[in-house]
Amino acid sequence: MPQRDYYDVLEVTGDADSGQIRDAYRRLALLHHPDRNRDNPEATERMKEINEAYAVLSDPEKRKEYDLIRQTYGSAASGRFRQTHSDQDIFRGSDIRQVFEELSRAFGYRSFEDIFRESYGAGYRTFEFRQPGAFGRIFVGGFGAGGAAGKPAQPAGWLEKLIRYGLKKKWGIELPERGKDTNDILTLSPEQAKTGGKVRYADKRTGRELSVTVPPAAKAGMKLRLKGMGEAGRGGGEAGDLYLTLAFQSPLLWKAKNVIAAIRKAVR
């Protein structure tokens, strides 16, 4: 399903307040819930689209970032937002679980875990372990712990850490854990910022050299996401992502560097 403007997905205007966004999501989640549309193969994809739009627009920080992108890219803003945000980024801190559970209790629908596991697959699953004298099943949420609406969740709460420690200490079982995201700055020349294209980036942390695609007319402060280029995961978990914040060299500094390079070349 092609990416659409998040406001259009929720059928609200750009100045809708938080209450209107929540009401719109409840109405659409009820209308398009997969349990009400079992004969419609597109219901799950439609529900994913609604979930994503709500998770972004119900979070003040994510919505502010999205609105800035929307000013530049219009209806294509959701696709641009997706370039720098994973599912984990988008759903972290969302209160979607609470809304879903309310619908489940009121209408007898399947639980939040069942729907999201069906929709998002391996990123949202239970982890089953079997060891001599031990058997268990632990829920592993791919989208983070989920704090109060508008507040980012901590990467791992004390309960999760305690469970991980206990399993590893007692039975040597290590749950899959996603690697940490990393951040760095990618400095562009005025010409690179204007035309975009492939730009060489050297990761000081790992020594890797990467070719990064920069969009034309890039703006300072824009973030580029390099999936899987962050810290390695543990216990079979996926690697984190690398986020590069774009910065520009001043035109005068760039010209000075070119002049110095030309002089050095001439005197050789």
GUVEX-651418 format. One line per 3 residues: number of its first residue (from 0); their letters; for each residue x, y, z of N, C-alpha, C. Coordinates in nm, 2 decimals, always signed. Layout:
// residues N
NUM) a) X:Y:Z:X:Y:Z:X:Y:Z; ...;
This chain:
// residues 268
0) mpq) +0.09:-0.12:+0.00:+0.00:+0.00:+0.00:+0.09:+0.12:+0.00; +0.07:+0.22:-0.10:+0.15:+0.34:-0.10:+0.14:+0.42:+0.02; +0.25:+0.49:+0.06:+0.25:+0.58:+0.17:+0.16:+0.70:+0.15;
3) rdy) +0.07:+0.74:+0.24:-0.01:+0.85:+0.23:+0.01:+0.95:+0.35; -0.03:+1.07:+0.33:-0.02:+1.17:+0.43:-0.09:+1.12:+0.56; -0.02:+1.13:+0.67:-0.08:+1.07:+0.79:-0.21:+1.14:+0.83;
6) ydv) -0.22:+1.27:+0.80:-0.35:+1.34:+0.84:-0.46:+1.29:+0.75; -0.43:+1.26:+0.62:-0.53:+1.20:+0.53:-0.57:+1.06:+0.57; -0.48:+0.99:+0.62:-0.51:+0.85:+0.67:-0.61:+0.85:+0.78;
9) lev) -0.59:+0.95:+0.87:-0.68:+0.95:+0.99:-0.81:+1.04:+0.96; -0.81:+1.10:+0.84:-0.92:+1.18:+0.80:-0.94:+1.30:+0.89; -0.83:+1.37:+0.92:-0.84:+1.49:+1.01:-0.75:+1.60:+0.94;
12) tgd) -0.77:+1.72:+0.98:-0.70:+1.83:+0.92:-0.57:+1.85:+1.00; -0.48:+1.93:+0.94:-0.35:+1.95:+1.00:-0.35:+2.02:+1.13; -0.46:+2.09:+1.17:-0.47:+2.16:+1.30:-0.55:+2.08:+1.40;
15) ads) -0.58:+1.95:+1.37:-0.66:+1.87:+1.47:-0.58:+1.86:+1.60; -0.66:+1.87:+1.71:-0.60:+1.86:+1.84:-0.58:+1.71:+1.88; -0.52:+1.68:+1.99:-0.49:+1.55:+2.03:-0.62:+1.46:+2.05;
18) gqi) -0.72:+1.53:+2.10:-0.85:+1.46:+2.13:-0.92:+1.42:+1.99; -0.91:+1.51:+1.90:-0.97:+1.47:+1.76:-0.89:+1.36:+1.70; -0.76:+1.36:+1.71:-0.68:+1.26:+1.65:-0.71:+1.12:+1.72;
21) rda) -0.72:+1.12:+1.85:-0.75:+1.00:+1.92:-0.89:+0.94:+1.88; -0.99:+1.03:+1.87:-1.13:+0.99:+1.84:-1.13:+0.94:+1.69; -1.05:+1.00:+1.60:-1.05:+0.96:+1.47:-0.99:+0.82:+1.46;
24) yrr) -0.88:+0.79:+1.54:-0.82:+0.66:+1.54:-0.92:+0.56:+1.59; -0.98:+0.58:+1.70:-1.08:+0.49:+1.75:-1.19:+0.45:+1.65; -1.24:+0.55:+1.58:-1.34:+0.53:+1.48:-1.29:+0.44:+1.37;
27) lal) -1.17:+0.47:+1.32:-1.12:+0.40:+1.21:-1.07:+0.26:+1.25; -1.01:+0.25:+1.37:-0.97:+0.12:+1.42:-1.09:+0.02:+1.43; -1.20:+0.08:+1.48:-1.32:+0.00:+1.49:-1.38:-0.04:+1.35;
30) lhh) -1.37:+0.05:+1.26:-1.43:+0.03:+1.12:-1.34:-0.07:+1.05; -1.21:-0.06:+1.06:-1.12:-0.15:+0.98:-1.06:-0.26:+1.06; -1.10:-0.28:+1.18:-1.04:-0.39:+1.26:-1.05:-0.52:+1.18;
33) pdr) -0.94:-0.60:+1.17:-0.93:-0.72:+1.10:-1.04:-0.82:+1.14; -1.08:-0.82:+1.27:-1.18:-0.91:+1.31:-1.32:-0.88:+1.25; -1.34:-0.76:+1.21:-1.47:-0.72:+1.14:-1.46:-0.73:+0.99;
36) nrd) -1.34:-0.76:+0.94:-1.32:-0.77:+0.80:-1.24:-0.89:+0.75; -1.28:-1.01:+0.80:-1.21:-1.13:+0.78:-1.21:-1.17:+0.63; -1.31:-1.12:+0.56:-1.31:-1.16:+0.41:-1.24:-1.05:+0.33;
39) npe) -1.18:-0.96:+0.39:-1.12:-0.85:+0.32:-0.97:-0.86:+0.34; -0.89:-0.91:+0.24:-0.75:-0.93:+0.26:-0.67:-0.80:+0.28; -0.73:-0.68:+0.24:-0.66:-0.55:+0.26:-0.68:-0.49:+0.40;
42) ate) -0.77:-0.56:+0.48:-0.80:-0.50:+0.61:-0.67:-0.49:+0.70; -0.59:-0.59:+0.69:-0.47:-0.58:+0.78:-0.38:-0.47:+0.74; -0.36:-0.45:+0.61:-0.27:-0.34:+0.56:-0.33:-0.21:+0.59;
45) rmk) -0.46:-0.20:+0.58:-0.53:-0.07:+0.61:-0.51:-0.04:+0.76; -0.52:-0.15:+0.84:-0.51:-0.13:+0.99:-0.37:-0.08:+1.02; -0.27:-0.14:+0.95:-0.13:-0.10:+0.98:-0.11:+0.05:+0.94;
48) ein) -0.17:+0.09:+0.83:-0.16:+0.23:+0.79:-0.22:+0.32:+0.89; -0.33:+0.29:+0.95:-0.40:+0.37:+1.05:-0.32:+0.37:+1.18; -0.26:+0.25:+1.22:-0.18:+0.25:+1.34:-0.06:+0.34:+1.33;
51) eay) +0.01:+0.33:+1.21:+0.13:+0.41:+1.20:+0.10:+0.56:+1.20; -0.01:+0.60:+1.13:-0.05:+0.75:+1.13:-0.08:+0.79:+1.28; -0.15:+0.71:+1.35:-0.19:+0.75:+1.49:-0.07:+0.76:+1.58;
54) avl) +0.02:+0.66:+1.57:+0.14:+0.65:+1.65:+0.23:+0.78:+1.63; +0.23:+0.83:+1.51:+0.31:+0.95:+1.48:+0.24:+1.08:+1.53; +0.11:+1.09:+1.49:+0.04:+1.22:+1.52:+0.00:+1.23:+1.66;
57) sdp) -0.01:+1.12:+1.74:-0.05:+1.13:+1.88:+0.07:+1.16:+1.97; +0.19:+1.16:+1.91:+0.31:+1.19:+1.99:+0.36:+1.33:+1.95; +0.36:+1.42:+2.05:+0.39:+1.56:+2.02:+0.52:+1.58:+1.95;
60) ekr) +0.63:+1.51:+1.99:+0.76:+1.52:+1.93:+0.76:+1.47:+1.79; +0.71:+1.35:+1.77:+0.70:+1.29:+1.63:+0.62:+1.37:+1.54; +0.51:+1.42:+1.59:+0.42:+1.51:+1.51:+0.49:+1.63:+1.47;
63) key) +0.56:+1.70:+1.56:+0.63:+1.82:+1.52:+0.74:+1.79:+1.41; +0.81:+1.68:+1.43:+0.91:+1.65:+1.32:+0.84:+1.62:+1.19; +0.73:+1.55:+1.20:+0.65:+1.51:+1.07:+0.60:+1.64:+1.01;
66) dli) +0.55:+1.73:+1.08:+0.50:+1.86:+1.03:+0.60:+1.94:+0.96; +0.73:+1.94:+1.01:+0.84:+2.01:+0.94:+0.87:+1.94:+0.81; +0.87:+1.81:+0.81:+0.89:+1.74:+0.68:+0.78:+1.77:+0.58;
69) rqt) +0.66:+1.77:+0.63:+0.54:+1.79:+0.55:+0.54:+1.93:+0.48; +0.60:+2.03:+0.55:+0.61:+2.16:+0.49:+0.69:+2.16:+0.36; +0.79:+2.07:+0.36:+0.88:+2.06:+0.24:+0.83:+1.96:+0.14;
72) ygs) +0.78:+1.85:+0.19:+0.75:+1.74:+0.09:+0.60:+1.72:+0.07; +0.51:+1.79:+0.14:+0.37:+1.77:+0.12:+0.32:+1.63:+0.15; +0.24:+1.58:+0.06:+0.18:+1.45:+0.08:+0.28:+1.33:+0.08;
75) aas) +0.40:+1.36:+0.03:+0.51:+1.26:+0.03:+0.58:+1.26:+0.17; +0.54:+1.33:+0.26:+0.61:+1.35:+0.39:+0.62:+1.21:+0.47; +0.52:+1.13:+0.46:+0.52:+1.00:+0.54:+0.63:+0.91:+0.48;
78) grf) +0.65:+0.91:+0.35:+0.76:+0.83:+0.29:+0.89:+0.88:+0.34; +0.91:+1.01:+0.35:+1.04:+1.07:+0.40:+1.06:+1.04:+0.54; +0.95:+1.05:+0.62:+0.96:+1.02:+0.76:+1.00:+0.88:+0.79;
81) rqt) +0.95:+0.79:+0.70:+0.98:+0.65:+0.71:+1.13:+0.62:+0.68; +1.19:+0.70:+0.61:+1.33:+0.68:+0.57:+1.42:+0.69:+0.70; +1.38:+0.76:+0.80:+1.46:+0.78:+0.92:+1.40:+0.73:+1.04;
84) hsd) +1.29:+0.65:+1.03:+1.22:+0.60:+1.15:+1.18:+0.45:+1.12; +1.22:+0.36:+1.21:+1.18:+0.22:+1.20:+1.05:+0.20:+1.27; +0.99:+0.08:+1.26:+0.87:+0.05:+1.33:+0.89:+0.08:+1.48;
87) qdi) +1.01:+0.04:+1.53:+1.03:+0.06:+1.67:+1.03:+0.20:+1.71; +1.09:+0.29:+1.62:+1.09:+0.43:+1.65:+0.95:+0.49:+1.65; +0.87:+0.44:+1.55:+0.73:+0.50:+1.54:+0.64:+0.46:+1.65;
90) frg) +0.65:+0.33:+1.69:+0.55:+0.29:+1.79:+0.60:+0.30:+1.94; +0.73:+0.33:+1.96:+0.78:+0.35:+2.09:+0.71:+0.46:+2.16; +0.65:+0.43:+2.28:+0.58:+0.54:+2.36:+0.44:+0.56:+2.32;
93) sdi) +0.39:+0.48:+2.22:+0.25:+0.50:+2.18:+0.15:+0.43:+2.28; +0.03:+0.49:+2.28:-0.07:+0.43:+2.37:-0.17:+0.34:+2.29; -0.12:+0.29:+2.17:-0.21:+0.21:+2.08:-0.26:+0.08:+2.16;
96) rqv) -0.17:+0.02:+2.24:-0.20:-0.09:+2.32:-0.33:-0.07:+2.40; -0.33:+0.05:+2.47:-0.45:+0.08:+2.55:-0.58:+0.09:+2.47; -0.57:+0.16:+2.36:-0.69:+0.18:+2.27:-0.74:+0.04:+2.22;
99) fee) -0.64:-0.04:+2.18:-0.68:-0.17:+2.13:-0.75:-0.26:+2.23; -0.69:-0.26:+2.35:-0.75:-0.34:+2.46:-0.89:-0.29:+2.49; -0.92:-0.16:+2.48:-1.05:-0.11:+2.51:-1.15:-0.17:+2.40;
102) lsr) -1.10:-0.17:+2.28:-1.19:-0.22:+2.17:-1.21:-0.37:+2.19; -1.11:-0.44:+2.23:-1.12:-0.59:+2.25:-1.22:-0.62:+2.36; -1.21:-0.54:+2.47:-1.31:-0.57:+2.58:-1.45:-0.53:+2.54;
105) afg) -1.46:-0.43:+2.47:-1.60:-0.38:+2.44:-1.67:-0.47:+2.33; -1.59:-0.52:+2.23:-1.65:-0.59:+2.12:-1.61:-0.73:+2.11; -1.53:-0.78:+2.20:-1.49:-0.92:+2.19:-1.39:-0.95:+2.09;
108) yrs) -1.31:-0.86:+2.05:-1.21:-0.88:+1.94:-1.09:-0.94:+2.00; -1.00:-0.99:+1.91:-0.87:-1.05:+1.96:-0.79:-0.94:+2.03; -0.69:-0.99:+2.10:-0.61:-0.90:+2.18:-0.51:-0.82:+2.10;
111) fed) -0.45:-0.72:+2.16:-0.35:-0.64:+2.10:-0.23:-0.72:+2.05; -0.18:-0.82:+2.13:-0.07:-0.90:+2.09:-0.10:-0.98:+1.97; -0.22:-1.04:+1.96:-0.26:-1.13:+1.85:-0.27:-1.04:+1.72;
114) ifr) -0.32:-0.93:+1.72:-0.34:-0.84:+1.60:-0.20:-0.79:+1.56; -0.12:-0.75:+1.65:+0.01:-0.69:+1.61:+0.11:-0.80:+1.56; +0.10:-0.92:+1.62:+0.19:-1.03:+1.58:+0.15:-1.07:+1.44;
117) esy) +0.02:-1.07:+1.41:-0.03:-1.10:+1.27:+0.01:-1.00:+1.17; +0.01:-0.87:+1.21:+0.04:-0.76:+1.12:+0.19:-0.74:+1.10; +0.27:-0.76:+1.20:+0.41:-0.72:+1.20:+0.51:-0.83:+1.20;
120) gag) +0.46:-0.95:+1.22:+0.54:-1.07:+1.21:+0.65:-1.07:+1.31; +0.77:-1.10:+1.27:+0.88:-1.13:+1.36:+0.92:-1.01:+1.45; +0.88:-0.89:+1.41:+0.92:-0.78:+1.49:+0.83:-0.77:+1.62;
123) yrt) +0.73:-0.86:+1.62:+0.64:-0.85:+1.74:+0.60:-1.00:+1.77; +0.67:-1.06:+1.86:+0.65:-1.20:+1.88:+0.68:-1.25:+2.02; +0.64:-1.37:+2.05:+0.68:-1.43:+2.18:+0.81:-1.51:+2.16;
126) fef) +0.89:-1.52:+2.26:+1.01:-1.60:+2.26:+0.99:-1.72:+2.34; +1.01:-1.84:+2.28:+0.99:-1.96:+2.36:+1.12:-2.02:+2.38; +1.15:-2.07:+2.51:+1.27:-2.13:+2.53:+1.25:-2.27:+2.60;
129) rqp) +1.33:-2.37:+2.56:+1.33:-2.50:+2.62:+1.47:-2.54:+2.66; +1.49:-2.57:+2.79:+1.61:-2.61:+2.84:+1.58:-2.73:+2.94; +1.68:-2.81:+2.97:+1.66:-2.91:+3.07:+1.60:-2.85:+3.20;
132) gaf) +1.48:-2.90:+3.24:+1.43:-2.85:+3.37:+1.36:-2.71:+3.35; +1.35:-2.66:+3.23:+1.29:-2.52:+3.22:+1.22:-2.51:+3.09; +1.10:-2.45:+3.09:+1.02:-2.42:+2.97:+0.95:-2.29:+3.00;
135) gri) +0.94:-2.21:+2.90:+0.87:-2.09:+2.92:+0.84:-2.01:+2.79; +0.76:-1.91:+2.80:+0.73:-1.83:+2.68:+0.73:-1.68:+2.73; +0.80:-1.60:+2.67:+0.81:-1.46:+2.71:+0.77:-1.37:+2.59;
138) fvg) +0.69:-1.27:+2.61:+0.65:-1.18:+2.51:+0.76:-1.08:+2.48; +0.80:-1.07:+2.35:+0.90:-0.97:+2.31:+0.84:-0.87:+2.22; +0.82:-0.75:+2.27:+0.76:-0.65:+2.18:+0.86:-0.57:+2.10;
141) gfg) +0.84:-0.58:+1.97:+0.94:-0.51:+1.88:+0.93:-0.36:+1.88; +0.82:-0.31:+1.94:+0.80:-0.16:+1.94:+0.83:-0.09:+2.07; +0.90:-0.16:+2.16:+0.94:-0.09:+2.29:+0.84:-0.11:+2.39;
144) agg) +0.87:-0.06:+2.51:+0.78:-0.08:+2.63:+0.65:+0.00:+2.62; +0.66:+0.12:+2.57:+0.54:+0.19:+2.56:+0.50:+0.26:+2.68; +0.54:+0.39:+2.70:+0.51:+0.47:+2.82:+0.38:+0.54:+2.80;
147) aag) +0.37:+0.65:+2.87:+0.25:+0.73:+2.85:+0.25:+0.80:+2.72; +0.13:+0.84:+2.67:+0.13:+0.91:+2.54:+0.21:+1.03:+2.54; +0.29:+1.04:+2.43:+0.37:+1.16:+2.42:+0.50:+1.15:+2.49;
150) kpa) +0.53:+1.04:+2.56:+0.66:+1.03:+2.63:+0.73:+0.91:+2.58; +0.85:+0.92:+2.54:+0.92:+0.80:+2.48:+0.95:+0.70:+2.59; +0.94:+0.58:+2.56:+0.97:+0.47:+2.65:+1.11:+0.45:+2.66;
153) qpa) +1.16:+0.40:+2.78:+1.30:+0.36:+2.80:+1.33:+0.24:+2.72; +1.45:+0.22:+2.66:+1.48:+0.11:+2.58:+1.46:-0.02:+2.65; +1.48:-0.03:+2.78:+1.46:-0.15:+2.86:+1.43:-0.11:+3.00;
156) gwl) +1.31:-0.15:+3.05:+1.27:-0.12:+3.19:+1.33:-0.21:+3.29; +1.32:-0.18:+3.41:+1.38:-0.26:+3.52:+1.33:-0.41:+3.52; +1.20:-0.43:+3.48:+1.15:-0.56:+3.48:+1.21:-0.64:+3.37;
159) ekl) +1.22:-0.58:+3.25:+1.28:-0.65:+3.14:+1.42:-0.69:+3.17; +1.50:-0.60:+3.23:+1.64:-0.62:+3.26:+1.64:-0.74:+3.36; +1.55:-0.74:+3.46:+1.55:-0.84:+3.56:+1.52:-0.98:+3.50;
162) iry) +1.43:-0.98:+3.41:+1.39:-1.11:+3.34:+1.51:-1.16:+3.26; +1.57:-1.07:+3.19:+1.69:-1.11:+3.10:+1.80:-1.16:+3.19; +1.83:-1.09:+3.30:+1.94:-1.13:+3.39:+1.91:-1.27:+3.45;
165) glk) +1.78:-1.29:+3.50:+1.75:-1.42:+3.56:+1.76:-1.53:+3.46; +1.71:-1.52:+3.34:+1.72:-1.63:+3.24:+1.86:-1.66:+3.21; +1.95:-1.56:+3.19:+2.09:-1.58:+3.16:+2.16:-1.64:+3.27;
168) kkw) +2.13:-1.59:+3.39:+2.21:-1.64:+3.51:+2.17:-1.78:+3.55; +2.04:-1.82:+3.54:+2.00:-1.95:+3.59:+2.01:-2.06:+3.48; +1.97:-2.02:+3.36:+1.97:-2.13:+3.25:+2.06:-2.10:+3.13;
171) gie) +2.13:-1.98:+3.14:+2.22:-1.95:+3.02:+2.14:-1.91:+2.90; +2.02:-1.86:+2.92:+1.93:-1.83:+2.80:+1.94:-1.68:+2.78; +1.97:-1.64:+2.66:+1.98:-1.49:+2.63:+1.87:-1.46:+2.53;
174) lpe) +1.78:-1.37:+2.57:+1.67:-1.33:+2.48:+1.73:-1.24:+2.37; +1.66:-1.25:+2.25:+1.70:-1.16:+2.15:+1.69:-1.01:+2.19; +1.79:-0.93:+2.16:+1.79:-0.79:+2.20:+1.85:-0.71:+2.09;
177) rgk) +1.77:-0.61:+2.05:+1.81:-0.53:+1.94:+1.93:-0.44:+1.98; +2.03:-0.42:+1.88:+2.14:-0.34:+1.91:+2.10:-0.19:+1.92; +2.19:-0.11:+1.99:+2.16:+0.03:+2.01:+2.17:+0.11:+1.88;
180) dtn) +2.09:+0.21:+1.87:+2.11:+0.30:+1.75:+2.23:+0.39:+1.78; +2.30:+0.44:+1.68:+2.41:+0.53:+1.70:+2.38:+0.65:+1.61; +2.45:+0.76:+1.65:+2.43:+0.89:+1.58:+2.57:+0.95:+1.54;
183) dil) +2.57:+1.02:+1.43:+2.69:+1.09:+1.39:+2.65:+1.20:+1.30; +2.75:+1.28:+1.26:+2.72:+1.40:+1.17:+2.79:+1.38:+1.04; +2.71:+1.40:+0.93:+2.77:+1.40:+0.80:+2.78:+1.54:+0.74;
186) tls) +2.90:+1.59:+0.72:+2.92:+1.72:+0.67:+2.93:+1.73:+0.52; +2.85:+1.81:+0.46:+2.84:+1.82:+0.32:+2.90:+1.95:+0.27; +2.95:+1.95:+0.15:+2.99:+2.08:+0.08:+2.86:+2.14:+0.03;
189) peq) +2.87:+2.27:+0.00:+2.75:+2.34:-0.06:+2.70:+2.27:-0.18; +2.79:+2.22:-0.27:+2.75:+2.16:-0.39:+2.68:+2.03:-0.36; +2.73:+1.95:-0.27:+2.67:+1.82:-0.23:+2.53:+1.84:-0.17;
192) akt) +2.51:+1.95:-0.09:+2.38:+1.98:-0.03:+2.28:+2.01:-0.14; +2.33:+2.08:-0.24:+2.24:+2.13:-0.35:+2.20:+2.02:-0.44; +2.29:+1.94:-0.49:+2.26:+1.84:-0.59:+2.23:+1.70:-0.53;
195) ggk) +2.28:+1.67:-0.41:+2.25:+1.54:-0.35:+2.34:+1.44:-0.42; +2.30:+1.31:-0.40:+2.37:+1.20:-0.47:+2.45:+1.12:-0.36; +2.55:+1.04:-0.41:+2.63:+0.95:-0.33:+2.74:+1.03:-0.26;
198) vry) +2.75:+1.02:-0.13:+2.85:+1.09:-0.05:+2.92:+0.98:+0.04; +3.06:+0.99:+0.04:+3.13:+0.90:+0.12:+3.13:+0.93:+0.27; +3.11:+0.83:+0.35:+3.10:+0.85:+0.50:+3.19:+0.75:+0.56;
201) adk) +3.28:+0.79:+0.65:+3.37:+0.70:+0.72:+3.32:+0.69:+0.87; +3.28:+0.57:+0.91:+3.24:+0.55:+1.05:+3.36:+0.54:+1.14; +3.38:+0.64:+1.22:+3.49:+0.64:+1.31:+3.49:+0.53:+1.41;
204) rtg) +3.37:+0.49:+1.45:+3.35:+0.39:+1.55:+3.40:+0.25:+1.51; +3.36:+0.22:+1.38:+3.39:+0.08:+1.33:+3.50:+0.08:+1.22; +3.53:+0.20:+1.17:+3.63:+0.20:+1.06:+3.57:+0.17:+0.92;
207) rel) +3.44:+0.15:+0.92:+3.37:+0.12:+0.79:+3.36:+0.24:+0.70; +3.37:+0.23:+0.57:+3.34:+0.33:+0.48:+3.21:+0.30:+0.40; +3.12:+0.40:+0.41:+2.99:+0.37:+0.35:+2.96:+0.48:+0.24;
210) svt) +2.88:+0.44:+0.15:+2.83:+0.54:+0.04:+2.69:+0.57:+0.08; +2.67:+0.70:+0.11:+2.54:+0.75:+0.16:+2.47:+0.83:+0.05; +2.34:+0.79:+0.03:+2.26:+0.87:-0.07:+2.20:+0.99:+0.00;
213) vpp) +2.23:+1.11:-0.05:+2.18:+1.23:+0.01:+2.07:+1.29:-0.09; +1.95:+1.32:-0.05:+1.85:+1.38:-0.14:+1.89:+1.52:-0.18; +1.85:+1.56:-0.30:+1.88:+1.69:-0.35:+1.81:+1.80:-0.26;
216) aak) +1.87:+1.91:-0.26:+1.82:+2.02:-0.18:+1.80:+1.98:-0.03; +1.90:+1.91:+0.02:+1.89:+1.87:+0.16:+1.90:+1.99:+0.25; +1.84:+1.98:+0.37:+1.85:+2.09:+0.47:+1.93:+2.05:+0.59;
219) agm) +2.00:+2.14:+0.64:+2.08:+2.12:+0.76:+1.99:+2.07:+0.88; +2.04:+1.97:+0.95:+1.96:+1.91:+1.06:+1.88:+1.79:+1.01; +1.86:+1.77:+0.88:+1.79:+1.65:+0.84:+1.87:+1.52:+0.88;
222) klr) +1.79:+1.42:+0.91:+1.85:+1.29:+0.96:+1.83:+1.19:+0.85; +1.94:+1.11:+0.82:+1.94:+1.00:+0.73:+1.95:+0.87:+0.81; +1.87:+0.77:+0.79:+1.88:+0.65:+0.86:+1.95:+0.54:+0.78;
225) lkg) +2.05:+0.48:+0.83:+2.12:+0.37:+0.77:+2.08:+0.24:+0.85; +1.99:+0.17:+0.80:+1.93:+0.05:+0.87:+2.04:-0.05:+0.89; +2.05:-0.10:+1.02:+2.14:-0.21:+1.05:+2.28:-0.17:+1.06;
228) mge) +2.31:-0.04:+1.06:+2.45:+0.00:+1.07:+2.49:+0.06:+1.21; +2.40:+0.03:+1.31:+2.43:+0.07:+1.44:+2.50:-0.04:+1.51; +2.49:-0.05:+1.65:+2.55:-0.15:+1.72:+2.49:-0.29:+1.70;
231) agr) +2.57:-0.39:+1.70:+2.52:-0.53:+1.68:+2.42:-0.57:+1.79; +2.32:-0.65:+1.75:+2.23:-0.71:+1.84:+2.29:-0.82:+1.92; +2.22:-0.86:+2.02:+2.26:-0.97:+2.11:+2.16:-1.09:+2.11;
234) ggg) +2.21:-1.21:+2.12:+2.12:-1.32:+2.12:+2.04:-1.34:+2.00; +2.09:-1.30:+1.88:+2.02:-1.32:+1.76:+1.93:-1.20:+1.72; +1.93:-1.09:+1.81:+1.85:-0.97:+1.78:+1.92:-0.89:+1.67;
237) eag) +1.83:-0.81:+1.60:+1.88:-0.74:+1.49:+1.97:-0.62:+1.53; +2.05:-0.58:+1.44:+2.14:-0.46:+1.47:+2.06:-0.33:+1.48; +2.12:-0.24:+1.55:+2.05:-0.11:+1.56:+2.08:-0.03:+1.43;
240) dly) +2.03:+0.09:+1.42:+2.04:+0.18:+1.30:+2.14:+0.29:+1.33; +2.20:+0.34:+1.22:+2.29:+0.46:+1.23:+2.21:+0.58:+1.18; +2.21:+0.69:+1.26:+2.14:+0.81:+1.21:+2.25:+0.92:+1.19;
243) ltl) +2.25:+0.97:+1.07:+2.34:+1.07:+1.03:+2.27:+1.21:+1.02; +2.31:+1.30:+1.10:+2.25:+1.44:+1.09:+2.33:+1.52:+0.99; +2.27:+1.58:+0.90:+2.34:+1.66:+0.79:+2.38:+1.80:+0.85;
246) afq) +2.50:+1.83:+0.82:+2.56:+1.96:+0.85:+2.63:+2.01:+0.72; +2.63:+2.14:+0.71:+2.69:+2.20:+0.59:+2.82:+2.28:+0.62; +2.92:+2.27:+0.53:+3.03:+2.36:+0.54:+3.00:+2.49:+0.49;
249) spl) +3.05:+2.60:+0.55:+3.02:+2.73:+0.51:+3.09:+2.75:+0.37; +3.02:+2.83:+0.28:+3.07:+2.85:+0.14:+3.21:+2.91:+0.15; +3.24:+3.00:+0.24:+3.37:+3.06:+0.25:+3.48:+2.96:+0.28;
252) lwk) +3.45:+2.87:+0.38:+3.54:+2.77:+0.42:+3.57:+2.67:+0.31; +3.46:+2.64:+0.24:+3.48:+2.55:+0.13:+3.57:+2.61:+0.02; +3.54:+2.74:-0.01:+3.63:+2.80:-0.12:+3.77:+2.81:-0.07;
255) akn) +3.79:+2.84:+0.06:+3.93:+2.84:+0.11:+4.00:+2.71:+0.10; +3.93:+2.60:+0.13:+3.99:+2.47:+0.11:+4.02:+2.44:-0.03; +3.94:+2.48:-0.13:+3.97:+2.46:-0.27:+4.09:+2.54:-0.31;
258) via) +4.10:+2.66:-0.26:+4.22:+2.74:-0.30:+4.35:+2.68:-0.24; +4.34:+2.63:-0.12:+4.46:+2.57:-0.06:+4.50:+2.44:-0.14; +4.40:+2.37:-0.17:+4.43:+2.24:-0.25:+4.49:+2.28:-0.38;
261) air) +4.44:+2.38:-0.45:+4.49:+2.42:-0.58:+4.64:+2.47:-0.57; +4.67:+2.54:-0.46:+4.80:+2.59:-0.44:+4.90:+2.48:-0.42; +4.86:+2.38:-0.33:+4.94:+2.26:-0.30:+4.97:+2.19:-0.43;
264) kav) +4.87:+2.17:-0.52:+4.88:+2.10:-0.64:+4.98:+2.17:-0.73; +4.98:+2.31:-0.73:+5.06:+2.39:-0.82:+5.21:+2.38:-0.79; +5.24:+2.37:-0.65:+5.38:+2.38:-0.61:+5.44:+2.24:-0.60;
267) r) +5.37:+2.14:-0.64:+5.43:+2.00:-0.63:+5.53:+1.98:-0.75;
